[in-house]
């Protein structure tokens, strides 16, 4: 913060135009970080705002509704029927929900390159500069399998594991497709995936979703629902995110280190909830991607054979101060609305009532 304040003072001397300041309210932490009204220039305001939000993100604080009001959407994944939504097209940061895209790039790359998830990756030097979640206490030079890193990233929201996976897969991707660095080549693939899924209002800037002073990624509830529907089609991804906890291992010079990682998604394992991911930063506020799945509907056909219709509710909540309460309410209301829609014959009046998620080529 010291360097930021020095830059602010220098600009202050060159501009005396008054401007409004800002306040940052922290969830379960300090009541205020800065006064609500500060007589500073626009440039000073921007510098201080970025510094404070970056510091909050580095320390792991979450600002409820930081992006301005919540967004949500509830979609039945197999039919694409949109059941409930609020400001679902509002662009905003999505915090660690970004890791869903990172996970799918790793899984898709591993399949295409025939890479075993048992292969070992080395934690890169960048781990020293990362803030936020590092539940395993990983440091540069540690070795961890791709599979264990995926568990830590998806269950424990581990930023170091996310970067480790991006660096490892990114080197292979960079060799084939180019890119300024392995991690940037990896992020390019994340954005390629989002475009192939029709996520037109999404841009990822890193594999972990943390706020940075350089750039912020953004998406929408509708776009993230597309990503979540795509991810839950993958049995491997499903297996990762449905775990409530998992004992995983990494290796350091002095030997093997074991750690029990707990799923940060508070509803997984309760009722019909079988995923997906939680997240939260100073800019994004509390976020969650959730899957609630019921047994398939069995229908007997005139031919005598049977037809199975899956039932999966995907819910995205962004910037919600009560994400778990809202999510549970959307699960209850969503299933009720879906059953009523089916009883009415599954009518569709307009194309926008359905969310179509293509299969990427």
RODO-2510 file (C-alpha; in nm, 4 decimals, decimal comma):
residues 361
     n   res          X          Y          Z
     1     x     0,0000     0,0000     0,0000
     2     x     0,2958     0,2342     0,0703
     3     x     0,3965     0,2648    -0,2951
     4     x     0,0350     0,3197    -0,3965
     5     x    -0,0011     0,6067    -0,1507
     6     x     0,3207     0,7675    -0,2747
     7     x     0,1906     0,7559    -0,6328
     8     x    -0,1369     0,9046    -0,5141
     9     x     0,0424     1,1966    -0,3423
    10     x     0,2387     1,2798    -0,6581
    11     x    -0,0744     1,2943    -0,8713
    12     x    -0,2595     1,4909    -0,6026
    13     x    -0,0072     1,7750    -0,6395
    14     x    -0,0829     1,8016    -1,0128
    15     x    -0,4615     1,7953    -0,9898
    16     x    -0,6893     1,9670    -0,7408
    17     x    -1,0243     1,8694    -0,8969
    18     x    -1,2389     1,7226    -0,6156
    19     x    -1,3895     1,3796    -0,6583
    20     x    -1,5861     1,1384    -0,4446
    21     x    -1,4054     0,8565    -0,2690
    22     x    -1,5308     0,5144    -0,1761
    23     x    -1,5731     0,2762     0,1095
    24     x    -1,5102    -0,0964     0,1217
    25     x    -1,7230    -0,3119     0,3514
    26     x    -1,5712    -0,6458     0,4407
    27     x    -1,7658    -0,9638     0,5145
    28     x    -1,7004    -1,0674     0,8738
    29     x    -1,3913    -0,8490     0,8966
    30     x    -1,3326    -0,4762     0,9448
    31     x    -1,6291    -0,2447     0,9044
    32     x    -1,4542     0,0133     0,6855
    33     x    -1,1198     0,0413     0,5127
    34     x    -1,1358     0,3960     0,3790
    35     x    -1,3632     0,6935     0,4483
    36     x    -1,6635     0,7247     0,2203
    37     x    -1,5794     1,0785     0,1146
    38     x    -1,2250     1,1763     0,0174
    39     x    -1,1177     1,4901    -0,1663
    40     x    -0,8939     1,3268    -0,4249
    41     x    -0,8606     1,3402    -0,7992
    42     x    -0,9969     1,0743    -1,0317
    43     x    -0,6495     0,9274    -1,0795
    44     x    -0,5863     0,9121    -0,7049
    45     x    -0,9262     0,7525    -0,6524
    46     x    -0,8527     0,4842    -0,9109
    47     x    -0,5080     0,4054    -0,7687
    48     x    -0,6315     0,3817    -0,4096
    49     x    -0,9346     0,1768    -0,5113
    50     x    -0,7229    -0,0768    -0,7025
    51     x    -0,4680    -0,0956    -0,4199
    52     x    -0,7292    -0,1528    -0,1508
    53     x    -0,9253    -0,4092    -0,3515
    54     x    -0,6060    -0,5883    -0,4487
    55     x    -0,4956    -0,5907    -0,0821
    56     x    -0,8360    -0,7267     0,0229
    57     x    -0,8107    -0,9988    -0,2391
    58     x    -0,4534    -1,0845    -0,1376
    59     x    -0,5587    -1,1209     0,2262
    60     x    -0,8596    -1,3298     0,1295
    61     x    -1,1304    -1,0783     0,2293
    62     x    -1,4606    -1,0835     0,0399
    63     x    -1,6747    -0,7761    -0,0144
    64     x    -2,0450    -0,8691    -0,0316
    65     x    -2,2082    -0,7488    -0,3548
    66     x    -1,8898    -0,5652    -0,4538
    67     x    -1,9840    -0,5565    -0,8235
    68     x    -2,3208    -0,3941    -0,7499
    69     x    -2,6177    -0,6190    -0,6739
    70     x    -2,6457    -0,9928    -0,7244
    71     x    -2,7081    -1,1935    -1,0403
    72     x    -2,8422    -1,5445    -1,0664
    73     x    -2,9845    -1,8019    -1,3039
    74     x    -3,1360    -2,1484    -1,2653
    75     x    -3,1381    -2,3804    -1,5691
    76     x    -3,2381    -2,7433    -1,6198
    77     x    -2,9297    -2,8783    -1,7953
    78     x    -3,0753    -3,1530    -2,0169
    79     x    -3,3598    -2,9500    -2,1667
    80     x    -3,1895    -2,6101    -2,1361
    81     x    -3,5066    -2,4646    -1,9829
    82     x    -3,4343    -2,1383    -1,8022
    83     x    -3,6462    -2,1453    -1,4882
    84     x    -3,5397    -1,8392    -1,2885
    85     x    -3,3053    -1,5478    -1,3517
    86     x    -3,2082    -1,2021    -1,2271
    87     x    -2,9683    -0,9704    -1,4158
    88     x    -2,8210    -1,2834    -1,5741
    89     x    -2,6459    -1,0850    -1,8484
    90     x    -2,4705    -0,8355    -1,6193
    91     x    -2,0931    -0,8513    -1,6744
    92     x    -1,9003    -0,8903    -1,3500
    93     x    -1,6012    -1,0719    -1,1961
    94     x    -1,6706    -1,4367    -1,1123
    95     x    -1,3812    -1,5101    -0,8746
    96     x    -1,2879    -1,8784    -0,8419
    97     x    -1,5693    -1,9954    -1,0695
    98     x    -1,2950    -1,9200    -1,3235
    99     x    -1,1362    -2,2477    -1,2101
   100     x    -1,4204    -2,4424    -1,3762
   101     x    -1,2865    -2,3238    -1,7125
   102     x    -0,9289    -2,3995    -1,6034
   103     x    -1,0287    -2,7525    -1,5011
   104     x    -1,2028    -2,8217    -1,8312
   105     x    -0,9053    -2,6996    -2,0334
   106     x    -0,6826    -2,9389    -1,8354
   107     x    -0,9221    -3,2323    -1,8784
   108     x    -0,9804    -3,1659    -2,2490
   109     x    -0,6052    -3,1213    -2,3076
   110     x    -0,5243    -3,4421    -2,1177
   111     x    -0,7698    -3,6403    -2,3321
   112     x    -0,6474    -3,4964    -2,6614
   113     x    -0,2786    -3,5329    -2,5728
   114     x    -0,3304    -3,8674    -2,3972
   115     x    -0,1620    -3,7294    -2,0882
   116     x    -0,2084    -3,9234    -1,7652
   117     x    -0,3455    -3,7240    -1,4713
   118     x    -0,0902    -3,9153    -1,2613
   119     x     0,1939    -3,7164    -1,4202
   120     x     0,3844    -3,4959    -1,1774
   121     x     0,4001    -3,1179    -1,2064
   122     x     0,6420    -2,8837    -1,0292
   123     x     0,5017    -2,5817    -0,8460
   124     x     0,6363    -2,2733    -1,0319
   125     x     0,8112    -1,9702    -0,8850
   126     x     0,4972    -1,7607    -0,9330
   127     x     0,3552    -1,9352    -0,6254
   128     x     0,5616    -1,6951    -0,4134
   129     x     0,3699    -1,3959    -0,5530
   130     x     0,0204    -1,5422    -0,5288
   131     x    -0,2159    -1,4513    -0,2493
   132     x    -0,5476    -1,6038    -0,1539
   133     x    -0,6093    -1,9724    -0,1021
   134     x    -0,3187    -2,2167    -0,0725
   135     x    -0,4642    -2,4875     0,1546
   136     x    -0,1791    -2,7346     0,0984
   137     x     0,0893    -2,4780     0,1771
   138     x     0,2595    -2,5450    -0,1561
   139     x     0,5876    -2,3687    -0,2310
   140     x     0,7973    -2,3445    -0,5511
   141     x     0,9705    -2,6710    -0,6249
   142     x     0,7070    -2,8946    -0,4634
   143     x     0,5852    -3,1803    -0,6829
   144     x     0,2206    -3,2730    -0,7157
   145     x     0,0300    -3,4954    -0,9584
   146     x    -0,2118    -3,3342    -1,2006
   147     x    -0,4937    -3,5310    -1,0357
   148     x    -0,4113    -3,4124    -0,6836
   149     x    -0,3700    -3,0549    -0,8059
   150     x    -0,7176    -3,0754    -0,9611
   151     x    -0,8660    -3,1890    -0,6299
   152     x    -0,6950    -2,9046    -0,4455
   153     x    -0,8023    -2,6474    -0,7065
   154     x    -1,1654    -2,7580    -0,7346
   155     x    -1,2358    -2,8547    -0,3723
   156     x    -1,0050    -2,6209    -0,1814
   157     x    -1,0076    -2,3390    -0,4402
   158     x    -0,6279    -2,3594    -0,4416
   159     x    -0,4746    -2,0764    -0,6461
   160     x    -0,1249    -2,2286    -0,6432
   161     x    -0,2559    -2,5561    -0,7840
   162     x    -0,4432    -2,3614    -1,0530
   163     x    -0,1229    -2,1887    -1,1647
   164     x     0,0717    -2,5163    -1,1440
   165     x    -0,1799    -2,6878    -1,3727
   166     x    -0,1819    -2,3900    -1,6105
   167     x     0,1981    -2,3884    -1,6339
   168     x     0,2205    -2,7633    -1,6931
   169     x    -0,0542    -2,7925    -1,9539
   170     x     0,0342    -2,4490    -2,0919
   171     x     0,3841    -2,5600    -2,1960
   172     x     0,2335    -2,8280    -2,4184
   173     x    -0,0339    -2,5896    -2,5518
   174     x     0,2272    -2,3190    -2,6175
   175     x     0,4366    -2,5624    -2,8238
   176     x     0,1404    -2,6271    -3,0545
   177     x    -0,0398    -2,2923    -3,0575
   178     x     0,2149    -2,0331    -2,9481
   179     x     0,1699    -1,7678    -2,6813
   180     x     0,3784    -1,5250    -2,4790
   181     x     0,4114    -1,7747    -2,1922
   182     x     0,2748    -2,1153    -2,0923
   183     x     0,0191    -1,9551    -1,8630
   184     x    -0,0991    -1,7081    -2,1264
   185     x    -0,1287    -1,9911    -2,3796
   186     x    -0,3416    -2,1748    -2,1240
   187     x    -0,5653    -1,8706    -2,0619
   188     x    -0,6060    -1,8307    -2,4387
   189     x    -0,7452    -2,1858    -2,4453
   190     x    -0,9841    -2,0938    -2,1623
   191     x    -1,1150    -1,8089    -2,3763
   192     x    -1,1295    -2,0319    -2,6848
   193     x    -1,3433    -2,2743    -2,4843
   194     x    -1,5750    -1,9961    -2,3686
   195     x    -1,6271    -1,8769    -2,7267
   196     x    -1,7018    -2,2296    -2,8472
   197     x    -1,9728    -2,2553    -2,5793
   198     x    -2,1350    -1,9280    -2,6846
   199     x    -2,0111    -1,7351    -2,3799
   200     x    -2,0100    -1,4027    -2,5658
   201     x    -1,9758    -1,1792    -2,2588
   202     x    -1,6865    -1,3632    -2,0947
   203     x    -1,3149    -1,2897    -2,0777
   204     x    -1,0702    -1,4778    -1,8571
   205     x    -0,7339    -1,3206    -1,7691
   206     x    -0,5816    -1,5856    -1,5416
   207     x    -0,6476    -1,9482    -1,4393
   208     x    -0,7524    -1,8770    -1,0802
   209     x    -0,9938    -1,5818    -1,0868
   210     x    -0,8172    -1,3640    -0,8311
   211     x    -0,8449    -0,9865    -0,8568
   212     x    -0,5262    -0,8267    -0,9855
   213     x    -0,4210    -0,4660    -1,0302
   214     x    -0,3348    -0,5314    -1,3963
   215     x    -0,6604    -0,6746    -1,5322
   216     x    -0,9886    -0,8230    -1,4195
   217     x    -1,1732    -1,1003    -1,5961
   218     x    -1,5502    -1,0922    -1,6229
   219     x    -1,8481    -1,3031    -1,7193
   220     x    -2,2217    -1,3268    -1,6549
   221     x    -2,4501    -1,5673    -1,4727
   222     x    -2,5876    -1,6887    -1,8077
   223     x    -2,2423    -1,7484    -1,9529
   224     x    -2,1240    -1,9300    -1,6405
   225     x    -2,4322    -2,1520    -1,6602
   226     x    -2,3217    -2,2519    -2,0097
   227     x    -1,9777    -2,3415    -1,8747
   228     x    -2,1194    -2,5330    -1,5781
   229     x    -2,3569    -2,7343    -1,7995
   230     x    -2,0660    -2,8248    -2,0275
   231     x    -1,8402    -2,9213    -1,7360
   232     x    -2,1022    -3,1429    -1,5711
   233     x    -2,1314    -3,3451    -1,8916
   234     x    -1,7806    -3,4745    -1,8159
   235     x    -1,7857    -3,7757    -1,5764
   236     x    -1,4309    -3,6993    -1,4636
   237     x    -1,5170    -3,3416    -1,3691
   238     x    -1,8316    -3,4630    -1,1940
   239     x    -1,6262    -3,7013    -0,9837
   240     x    -1,3922    -3,4249    -0,8672
   241     x    -1,6580    -3,1727    -0,7658
   242     x    -1,8981    -3,4116    -0,5896
   243     x    -1,6424    -3,4967    -0,3185
   244     x    -1,7012    -3,3341     0,0209
   245     x    -1,3391    -3,3948     0,1192
   246     x    -1,0322    -3,5779    -0,0052
   247     x    -0,6902    -3,6685     0,1335
   248     x    -0,4287    -3,5684    -0,1222
   249     x    -0,0504    -3,5590    -0,1329
   250     x     0,2411    -3,3547    -0,2602
   251     x     0,6165    -3,4073    -0,2399
   252     x     0,8916    -3,1848    -0,1040
   253     x     1,2636    -3,2501    -0,0733
   254     x     1,2152    -3,4101     0,2685
   255     x     0,9412    -3,6456     0,1524
   256     x     0,5673    -3,6923     0,1072
   257     x     0,3179    -3,4457     0,2546
   258     x    -0,0488    -3,5389     0,3006
   259     x    -0,3392    -3,2992     0,3413
   260     x    -0,7153    -3,3383     0,3780
   261     x    -0,8830    -3,0859     0,1505
   262     x    -1,2452    -2,9949     0,2237
   263     x    -1,4895    -2,8781    -0,0413
   264     x    -1,5511    -2,5046     0,0000
   265     x    -1,8989    -2,5438    -0,1524
   266     x    -2,1148    -2,5607     0,1600
   267     x    -2,4071    -2,7452    -0,0018
   268     x    -2,2241    -3,0318    -0,1727
   269     x    -2,3348    -3,3656    -0,0281
   270     x    -2,6582    -3,2211     0,1083
   271     x    -2,9832    -3,3307    -0,0530
   272     x    -2,9308    -3,3730    -0,4258
   273     x    -2,6369    -3,1315    -0,4564
   274     x    -2,3402    -3,2886    -0,6367
   275     x    -2,1199    -2,9857    -0,7184
   276     x    -1,9877    -2,7510    -0,8418
   277     x    -1,7675    -2,4646    -0,7158
   278     x    -1,7666    -2,1701    -0,4784
   279     x    -1,5670    -1,8490    -0,5023
   280     x    -1,5348    -1,4976    -0,3738
   281     x    -1,3065    -1,1953    -0,4040
   282     x    -1,3213    -0,8288    -0,3098
   283     x    -1,4498    -0,7329    -0,6546
   284     x    -1,6740    -1,0315    -0,7230
   285     x    -1,8341    -1,0803    -0,3829
   286     x    -1,9525    -1,4304    -0,2844
   287     x    -2,0243    -1,6558    -0,5838
   288     x    -2,1332    -2,0144    -0,6369
   289     x    -2,1991    -2,2594    -0,9182
   290     x    -2,4250    -2,5437    -0,8053
   291     x    -2,5599    -2,8676    -0,9487
   292     x    -2,8645    -3,0428    -0,8033
   293     x    -2,9414    -3,3765    -0,9673
   294     x    -3,2387    -3,6102    -0,9387
   295     x    -3,2901    -3,9602    -1,0744
   296     x    -3,3690    -3,9731    -1,4473
   297     x    -3,7299    -3,9921    -1,5619
   298     x    -3,8021    -4,3351    -1,7108
   299     x    -4,0501    -4,3386    -2,0000
   300     x    -4,1776    -4,6510    -2,1757
   301     x    -4,1944    -4,6096    -2,5512
   302     x    -4,4568    -4,7691    -2,7826
   303     x    -4,1827    -4,9976    -2,9123
   304     x    -4,1484    -5,1504    -2,5663
   305     x    -3,8082    -4,9970    -2,4981
   306     x    -3,7465    -4,7411    -2,2260
   307     x    -3,6141    -4,3865    -2,2485
   308     x    -3,4201    -4,2118    -1,9749
   309     x    -3,4364    -3,8348    -1,9356
   310     x    -3,1790    -3,6841    -1,7037
   311     x    -3,2696    -3,4146    -1,4521
   312     x    -3,0014    -3,1711    -1,3459
   313     x    -3,0540    -2,8199    -1,2153
   314     x    -2,7596    -2,5813    -1,2630
   315     x    -2,7624    -2,2638    -1,0556
   316     x    -2,5218    -1,9700    -1,0726
   317     x    -2,5204    -1,6969    -0,8083
   318     x    -2,2827    -1,4005    -0,8431
   319     x    -2,2191    -1,1242    -0,5896
   320     x    -2,4760    -1,2662    -0,3482
   321     x    -2,4325    -1,1698     0,0207
   322     x    -2,6263    -1,4872     0,1153
   323     x    -2,5143    -1,7191    -0,1617
   324     x    -2,6027    -2,0425     0,0192
   325     x    -2,9452    -1,9247     0,1291
   326     x    -3,0195    -1,7886    -0,2187
   327     x    -2,8882    -2,1047    -0,3838
   328     x    -3,0996    -2,3326    -0,1644
   329     x    -3,4056    -2,1200    -0,2369
   330     x    -3,3336    -2,1356    -0,6113
   331     x    -3,2955    -2,5134    -0,5901
   332     x    -3,6365    -2,5463    -0,4249
   333     x    -3,8092    -2,2989    -0,6562
   334     x    -3,6260    -2,4270    -0,9628
   335     x    -3,7349    -2,7875    -0,9205
   336     x    -4,0911    -2,6734    -0,8544
   337     x    -4,0936    -2,4610    -1,1698
   338     x    -3,9412    -2,7441    -1,3740
   339     x    -4,2006    -3,0002    -1,2631
   340     x    -4,4832    -2,7558    -1,3376
   341     x    -4,3359    -2,6870    -1,6831
   342     x    -4,3208    -3,0602    -1,7578
   343     x    -4,6786    -3,1134    -1,6409
   344     x    -4,7879    -2,8414    -1,8846
   345     x    -4,6239    -3,0329    -2,1703
   346     x    -4,2852    -2,8509    -2,1695
   347     x    -4,4069    -2,5574    -2,3808
   348     x    -4,1550    -2,3191    -2,5404
   349     x    -4,2880    -1,9912    -2,6762
   350     x    -3,9569    -1,8222    -2,7583
   351     x    -3,6034    -1,9447    -2,8248
   352     x    -3,4665    -1,7324    -2,5412
   353     x    -3,6487    -1,9530    -2,2913
   354     x    -3,3870    -2,2201    -2,3562
   355     x    -3,0107    -2,2135    -2,2992
   356     x    -2,8420    -2,4137    -2,5707
   357     x    -2,4889    -2,5322    -2,4958
   358     x    -2,3106    -2,6714    -2,8023
   359     x    -2,0533    -2,9481    -2,8019
   360     x    -1,7161    -2,7815    -2,8778
   361     x    -1,5349    -2,9107    -3,1858
***
